Amino acid sequence: MYKRFAIFSALFGLGFISIATQIYLLREFLYVFQGNELVFGIVLTTWMLISGFGAFIGRFAQQIKDREPFFLFLMILLAVIPVLTIVKLDVWRCVVFPTGSMVGLREIFYSSLLLQTPVCFLSGFLFTALTAILPRKPGQNPLGGAYAMESLGSLIAGGLINFIFLWTIGSFPAMNIISAVFLGSVILYAFSQPTLIPKIMVPVIAGGVLFGLYSVSFSSFSLSLLFEDQEVVVDRETPYGRVIVTQQSGQHNVYENGILLFSSGNVIRDEESVHFAMVQHDNPQRILLVSGGLSGAIPEILKYRPERVDYVELNPALIGITTTLGGEIPDASVRYITADARRYITHCDSLYDVVLINLPEPSTLQLNRYYTDEFFAAIRKRMDSAGVLSLSMPTGSDYVSDEAGKLNSSIYYTLKNHYRHVLILPSGQNYFLASDDSLSLAIPSMITRKGVHTDYVNPYYFDEHLLTDRCRFVMSKLTEESGINYDFHPVAYFYQQAYWLSYFRQNYALIGGMILMLLVFSFLVADRVNVGVFAAGFTASSTEIILLLGFQILFGYVYQALGVLIMIFMLGLALGAASRKNLFKSNHPRSYLLIQLVMAGVVILILLFISLVPFLELPDAIVFAAFIIFVLGISFLTGLVFSFAAFISKGGIDKVAASNYAIDLYGSALGALLTTVVLLPLMGIKMTLVMLAVLNTASAAWYFGSGRRQEVMR
């Protein structure tokens, strides 16, 4: 009895350390490589690919002599590797790639494959190996219980990270705590061994490992590598990302998730981002500034003596460092607001003369929310008739590539849906100005007439004729065929990805190769039963991304609520895997067919919900409850499919665990990659959901049809 408990505790610890490592390693990859969903998809795909391969190889673990002491050795190794992997990633970035260089998809793929292999292979291998040695009665299949226990460990770790660690401590201290918890589960497993040596040696070794982890300052070492010759003034790990401020020769540099947001003293950028729009309005008194206020934009706005400036920033750390750096502006007209800008604009009752959007380009699905038709419609309601909106894209005043032309076209024609006049001003950035009132390119002359003092945006720096020629050139490259950028059809995000890829003379061949690799691996281990597992894994990861994106669109970036949805997803997996016996007494194969069809039905319900909710004035509580129900329903069915497939699959427990767990990971990896990179940008959310419903219906039909063929052959 204790043996079973000890192995289940080890599986719990395995899920606990695996999901924690995945969270922090993904954040570190995004931070170090200045990433987006494309990077996220590649890293997550390689994670699941290697884990699935490890699970498949784990079927041969039973042939190892003295296998349980060997498992103990691997688990102790697994407690150390995650922290070392994060350090190794920072070293790798600094040694292999020159400082300041951009890193392409190929390099990111190779880096993720090399760096993640130890931890991913071990976690997949140990899941299969530990599941295969679980004590069981004749005819009993413990795979569903093992899957539930691992999911429970992931649930607890996700809760700790989302609600405690990300708010209080950095990644390295958090990973030390995670390793300590995992080593506790390893010690419990060691005490199930029949000999005395593991019961003594494992606690001693675990103590030595923890002493080593807590004795070394990995964070300081990592920062010294990444920011050579710079003094780190602020290092804050927040739920929204890691914020670092460095100082070098009197200049402050502010980074969020590895991306340089701004450097102090960049007067040209500050003036362009403010004065291009402000001079268009006769008397700008109410100003809304979305992000970028800490760089020096607010002092430029105050030169117009406005009545009120509302500065909205999502990450409270970015506003908090203003005081740290001594840059807070003691002006009663300035209000500092910590909120999701989109949600703030939707729910506030203020009217603004000028709205300045100082956000990065739509390189992520999160950022794309601020460049969509729905967002521009919400802003238009918060502006007076002469109001001016300003935002910017990467410049292309002298040369506009096809990718940049499509990106700028999508934003331009999306703005034209709501404003009579839209101008593009090519300078340090392509600045988009939109208004129902007239707009002028004679900015230097208007600055002079208004008597506003500027160092660069004036007749001595700008030539109006050259600015006009550049504007005409960029406007001539626009094409209406690029389409409108919608919340649920984010074409601008896709064009931004293509624009980013164009820097490296790469295309989507690497992504296509990864997709093909996943399909080949899945085909090698698939049979009529675990085709349903593949479809369930694909659907689970895809719908989770869709629901999280839909939640952000409807509610804004409410981080704690997103954390709740992710925890509920893990809870659903655990409950589904553990509920098979209670829901299906007979375990008839047709029940497996029914589960797959029910999953297709739930996907259709999500499609109907997302299609109708924008038109229904439902209370927030009801909409939030619907998201919880859908996340729980999809994850519950996924766990149920896995558990049922394990019971009806043929072969030994080691073979079944290896093939089913591997193909579940492969399906999840392919779903995450295809959904973020291809399906959502090209097909939109609604058509993606239709495809998922078809996928589950097809897997059910394949299971039913192949079963009938087997009966006929008998």
N, C-alpha and C positions, 0 to 999 in steps of 0.2 A: 504493500500500500504506500509506504514512504517512497519507494522507488518511483512510482507513478507521479507522486506529488513533486519529487525532486526534478524529474524530467520536465514536467509542466512548468515548474518555476524557471528552469533553464530556457524553455521556449518563450516564456513571458519576458525574461531578461533579453532574449535575442530580439524580440520585437521592440522592446524598450530602447535598446542601444541602436538598432538599425534605423528606426524612424528618426531618432534624435540626430544621428550622424547624417542622415539624408537631408534633414532640414538645415543644419549648420553648414554642411558641405555645399549644398545648393546656394545658400546665401553667400558663401565665400567665393564660389565660382562666379556668381553674378557680380560680386564686389571686385574681385581681382581682374576679371576680364571685361568689366563694364558691360554686363550682359543684358539680355532681354529674353522674351519667351522662346526665341530661337535657341539661344544658349541653354535656357532652362530645359527645353525639350530634348536637346542633344545630351545634356548631362543626365537627365532623368532616364532617357532611353538607354544609355550605356550602363547606368546603374542597374536597371531591370534586366538588361541583356546579360550582364555578367552574373547577376544574382541567379537568374534562371539557369545559366550554364552551370553554376556551382551546385544548384539544386539537382540538376540532371546527373552530374558526376557523383553526387552524394549517394546515389543508388548502389555504388560499389563500395561504400564505406563498411558494409558488413563483412567484407572479405579481409579487412585489416586485422591483424593479430593484436591483441590487447587494445581494442578499439576505444574503450571508454577512457583510459588514461590519455590516449591520443586526443580524444574530444576535449578533455579538460585542458590540455596544452593549447589547443586551438582557441578555446574560449578565453583563456588568459591573454593570448595573443590578440584576440579581437578587442579586449578591453583597452589595449594600448594603441592599436593601429589608427583609430579614428582621429585622435589628437595629433598623432604624427603625420597623418595624411593632410590635415589642414595646414600644418607647418610646412610640409613638403610642397604643397600647392603654392604657398607664398615664395618659397625658395625657387621653385621651378619657374615661376613667372619672372623673377628677377634675373635668374641665371641664363635661361634659354632665350627669352625675348628681351630685346633692348629696351631700356627705360623710355617711356613715352610712345612706344610703337603700338599700332593697332594689331589685334590678333584676329585672324580669320577663322572660319568654321572648321577648316581642316585641322588647324593647330589646336583648336578647342576640343575637337573630337579625339585627337591623339592624346591630348593632355588628360581628358576625362577618362579615357580608356586605360591609360597607364596608371594614373593616380588612384582610381577607384577600384581597380582589380582586387587588391588584397582584401579590403573590407567587404566588398560585394560578394566575392567568391566564397569567403569564409561564412558569411551569413546564410547564403543559399545552401551551401554544403551542409552546414550544421543543422538547418531546418530538416532536411531530408534524413540526415543521419540520426538525429535525436528522435524524430517521429518513428523511424523504423524500429527502435529499441523500446518503444513504449510497451509496458506490460498490457496484455489484452486477452480476452476470452476467445475461444475458437469461433471464427466467423465474424468477429468484431473488427471494425475498421476505425482506428483512432485518429485518422487524418483530419476529420472535421473538428474534433476537439483541439488538436494541435494548432490548426489554423485559427480557431477562435482564441486560444490562449496567446498566440503571437499577436493577433489583432488587438487583444486587450492590453498587452504591453505597449503597443504603438499608441493606443488611446491614452493611456496614463502619461506616457512621455510627451505626446502632443499637447495635452492639457498643461503639464508643468511648463513646457517651453512657451506656449502661447500666452499663458496668464501669469506667469511668475518670472521665468528666466529672461525673456526678451525685454521685460520692463525693469529689471533690477541688475543683472550681471552680464558680462561679456560672454563671447562664445567659448573661450578657453576655460574659464571657471565653470561654466555650465557643463561642458563636456567632461570635466573632471568629476563632477557630481554624477553625471550619467554613468561614467565608468565605474564609480564606486557602487552604484545600485546594481549594475550588471555583475560586478564581482561578487556581490552578496548572493545573487542567484547561482553563481558558479560554486560558491562555497556550499550552498545547500545541496547542489548536485554532487559535490565531492563527498559529502557525508553519507550519500547513498551507496558508496563503493564498499565492497566487502572487506578490503584490506585497510590497515591503519595508516599506511604511508600517505595516500591522498588526503586523508582527514587532517594530517599535520602539515603537509607540504603546501597544499593549496592556500590555506589561510595565511601562511608565512609569505608565500610568493605574492599573494594579493596585497598584503600589507606593504611589501617592498615596492610593488607597482604604484600604489597610491602615494607612497612617500616620494617616489620619483616624479610623479605627475604634479604634485603640489609644491615640489621644491623648485621647479624650473619655471621661469617667467616666459612662457611661450608667446604671450601677447606682445611684450616689449621687443622680443627678438623679431617677431613678424613685422611689427611696425617699422623697426629700424631698417629692414630690408626693403619694404615697399616705399618708404619715404626717406631715401638716402639724402643726407645733407639738409634735411628739413627738421625743424623742431615740432613735434606733435603737441599742440596746445589743448585740443579737445578730442576725446575718443568716446563716443556714446553709441551703444548698441540699443536701438529702439525697435519696436515692432514694425515700424515703417521702413527700416533700413539702418545701416550703420553710418553715422555722421562723424567725420574726422576733419579737424581744422589744423592746418600746419602753418608755421611761420618761417619765412626765409627772406633775409635781407629787408626786414620791415614790412613785407607783404604777407597778408593772410590768404590762404587758399582753402576753400570750403568744398569738401567732397561728400557726396551722398551715394552710398552703394558703389563706390569707386569712381563715380562720374564727377568731374570737376564742375561744380555748379557756378562758381564765380571766383574771381580773385579781386582783392581790394585794389583800388586805384585804376580800374578799367573804365576810365571816364568816357571813352568813345561809346562803348556798349551801353553804359547807363544813359547817356544822352539820347542815343538813337532809339532805345526802347521806350523812352518817355516822350520826347519832344515831337517826333514824327506824328504822333496821334494828338497830343495836347494842343498843338497850334491849329489843328483843324476845327476846334470848337471855339466859338466867340468868347464864352465865359465859363470855363470848366470849373465847377464848384464841388461836385460830388464825384469822387474818383474811386474806382474799385481796382485794386492791384492784386492779381493772383500770382503769388510766388515771386521770387526775385527781389524782394524788398531789401534784403540785407546787403546786396551788392553795392548799393548807392543810388537806387532808383528813387527812393522816397525823398531825399534832398532835392532831386531834380523836379519832382512833382510839386514840392512846396514852393518853388520859385513862382508858381502861378497863384499863390495865396488862396488855395481852395478852402471851402468851408469844412469839408470832411474827406479824409482818406481812409478807406477800409482796406487793410492789408490782410489777406487770407493766406494761410500756410497750413498744409496738412500735418507736417511733422512738427510737433511742439519743440523738438530739440533745435530746429532751425531758428525759431524765435528766441529760445532760451539762450543760445550762444551769443545773441546780440548784446546782452548784458555782460557776458563773459569777456567779449572783445571790446567792450566800451563803445558800442556803436548804436545804442538805443537813442532815438531822437525824442527829446523832451518837448513834444508839441502836442497840444490838446486836441488838435484836429485829426491826429493819427490814431486809429483804432487797430490794435493787433488782435486778429481773430484766428484761433486754432480750430480748423474745421476742414472737411472735404469741400473744396470750392464748388463743385457741382451741386452738392446737396445744399450748401449755403445759398447759392444763387436761386435754386428752385424754391426754397422756403422763405427767403427774406422778403420784406415788403418795401425795400428802398428802390429809388430810381437813380440811375447814374448818368452823368454826362460823358464820362470816358471810362472804358473798361480795358485794362492792360493785362493781357495774358502772357506772362513771362515764364512759360513752362517749356521743357524740352520738346522736341518733335515727337510725333506719335510712334515711338519705337517700341512701345509695349501696349498691350491691350488696356492696361490701367490708364496710361497717358492718352490713348486714342479716344477715351470718353470725353476729352476736352476739345475735340476737333470734329464732332459729329453734328449731323443735322439737328438732332434733338437738343444738343447742348446749345447750339447757336440760337435755336428757337427760344430756349429758356432765357438766354442773355437778352435777346431782343425785347422780351417782356419787362426787363429791368432797366431799360434805357429810354430816355426821352426821344422826341422825334429827331433832334439834331445830334443824338449821341453817336460816339465814335468807338469802335472796337478795334483793338490792335493785337496781333499775334505774329509769330515769326516762324520761318522754316529755314533749313540750310540754304545758303546763298548759291546762286548760279548766274551771276550777272553777266559774265563773259562767255560762259559755256553751260548749256543746259542739256544734261544727258537725258536719254529716254526715261530712265527711272525717276530722275528729279522732275522732269516735265509732267509725268503722270501724278506724282505726289502733289505738286503744286496745283495741278489742274483739279484734282479731287477736292482740295481745300477751297480753291477759288469758287468752283461751282456749287459747293455746299454752302458757302457764304452767300452766294447770289440768290439762293432760295429765300433769304430773309432780309437782304439789304439791296437797295437800288444801286448803290455805287460800291465797287470794290476795287482798290488799287493795290498793286504790288510794288514796293520800293526796294530795289536791290541795293544793299550796302554791305555792312558786316554780316547781316542776315537778309533774307527776303522778308521784309515786313509787310504784312497784309493789313490794310486799313479798310474798314467797312462802315458804311453809314447810309441813312436815307437822305441825308443832306449832301451837298456837294463836297467833293474832296479835291485837294490841289497838290501838285508836285512842287509848287513854289515855296518850299519849306524855309529856305534861308531868308527869303524876303519877309515871310510872315513872322519869323523869329525876330527880325529887326524891327518890324512894325510894333510888335507886342512889347519890345523893350526887355526881353528876357535874356539874361546874361548866360552865354554858353561858351565853352572853350573850343568845341569842334563843330557842332551843328549850327553853322552860321555861313554867311557868304564867303568867308575866307577859307573855309574847308570844303564846302560843297559847291559844285557847279551845277546849276539847275538844268542846263541843256544836256549835260552828260547824264544826269539822273533821269531826265525824260527819255533819252535814247535807250538807256538800260532798261527802263520800265517797259518801253515798247518791245524791246527784244524779248524779255521774259514773257510778256503777255502774248507774243506771237507764237510761243511754244506751247501754249495751253490748248488742250483738246477736251471737248465735252464728253468724249467717249470714255474718259477715265471713270466716270460715274460719281454718284453722291456717296459720301461717307456716312453710314448709319451706325447706330449703336449695335444692332444685331447683324450688320453686314459691314465689317470694318475694313473697307478696301484701302483706306489711307495707311492703315497698319501694314497691309501687304506690300504696298508700294514703298513704304519706308524700309521694310526688310530687304526688298530688291535693291533699293538705293544703297543701303549699307553693304550688301553683298558686292555691289559693283566696284567698291574700293579694292577688292581683292581679286578681281577678274575671275570670280567664281560664280557658279550657278547652283541650282538645287540638285546637282548630280550626287553630291555627298549625302544629302538627305534621302534622295531616291535609293542610293546604295544601302543606307541604314534600314529603310523600309523593306527593301528586298531581302536583306539579311534576316530581319525579324520574321518575314513570311517564310523563308526557307527553314529557319530553325523551328518555327511553329509547325510547318508541314512534316518535319522529320519526327516530331514527337506526338502529332495529333492522331486521334482515332475518332470514331463516330461519337464517343462520349465527350471527350475534352475539347472538341470543336465548340461545344456550348460553353465550356470554361473560357476559351479564347474570346468568344463573342461577349461573354459577361464581363471579362476584364477590360476589353476594349470599350464597352458601353459605360462601365463604371468610371473609368478615368475621363472619358469624353464628357459625360453628363456632369461629373463633378466640376470640371473646368467651366462648362456652360452655365451651371447654376451659380457658381462663384462669380462669374462675370455678370450674369443677370442680376445677382444681388447687389454688386457694386453699382451697376447702372441705375437701379431703382432706389437704393438706399445710400449710395455714396460709399466711400472707403471707410467703413466702420470695422476697424481691425478686430476688435474683440468678438463681434458677431461673426466675422469670417472664421475666426478660430473655433467658435462654437459649431459652425457647420462642418468644419473639418473633423472635429472630435466626434460629432454625430455620425459622420461617415465611417469612422473607425469602429464606433459602437455598433453600427448596423452590420458591418462585416462580422464582428464577433457574435452578435445575436443570431444572425442568419446561419452561421456555421454551426452554432450550438443548438439550433431549434429543429433540425431535421427530424429527430426521433419523435418529438412531440407533435409535429405537424403531419408527418407521413408515417403511419404505423406499418403500412404494407410495403413501402418502398418500391412500388410498381414502376417500371420504366416509363410508363405514360405520364406519371407525375413529373418526371424530369422534363418531358415535353411541355407540360402545362406551365412549369416555372419559367421556361424560356419565352413562352407566349405572353405570360403575365408581364415579364420585363419589357417586351415590345409594347404592351398596352400602357405601362407606366410612362415610357418614353413619349408616346402619343399624348398622354395627359399633360406632360411637361410642355410639349409643343402647344397644346391648346391654352395652357395657363400663360405662357410667355406671349402668345399672340393676343390674348384678351386683356391681360392685366393693365396695359397702358391705357385702355379705354374704360376700365371699370374704376370707379372711385371707391376702392376698398380701404378700410383702415390699415395702417401699417402693421398692426398686430396680426391681422388675418393673413396678410401677404407674407410676413416673416414666418408664421406658422406653416404656411404652404411650402415654403422653401425647406423648412425642417422636415416636413413629411416626405417631400420628394427625395431629399438627400438620404433620409433614413430608409425609404422604400427601395431605392436603387441599390444601396450598399447592403441592405438586408437580403435582397434577392441574389446579389452577387455571392455573398457568403453561403447562402442556401444552395446555389448552383454548385459551388465548389464542394460542399459537404456531400451533396447528393451524388455528384460525379465520382467522388472518392469511394462511395459505397457500392456503386454499380459497375465501376471499372474492374477489368479483369487483370489478374497478376498479383504478385506479392506487394506488401505494403511499401517496400522500398521503391519498387518500380512505379507504383501508382503515385506515391508522394512526389517522386522526382518529376514525372511527366506532367502531372496536373499542376503542381506548383510552378514549374517552369513555364508552361503554356499560359497560365494565369498572368505571370509577370510579363511575358512577351505580348499578350493582348493588351495589357495595361500600358506598356511602353509604346506600342504602336498607336494606341488611342490618344495618348498624351501628345505624341509627336505630330501625328496627322491633324489632330483637331486644332492645335495652336498654330501650326505652320501653313497648312493647306486648306482644311475644310472651312474653318471660320472665316478667314479672309476671302476665299473664293466663292463659297456657297452660302455663307451666312449661317446664323444659328438655327433657323427654322429648317432649312434643307438638310443641315447636318443631323438634326434630330430625326427627320424622315429617314435618312440613310441608316441611322442606328436602329430604328424600328425594323427596317428591312433586313438588316444584318441579323438581328435576333430571330426574326421570323424564318429567315433562310437557314440558320443553324438548327432551328427546331425541325424544319422540313427535311434537312439533310439527315438528322438523327432518325426521324420517322421513316424516311425512304430507305435508308441503309438497313434499318431494322427489318423492314418488310422484305428486302432483297435476301437478307440472311435467312428469314423464315422460308422463303420460296426455295432457296438452295438446299435447305435441309429436306 
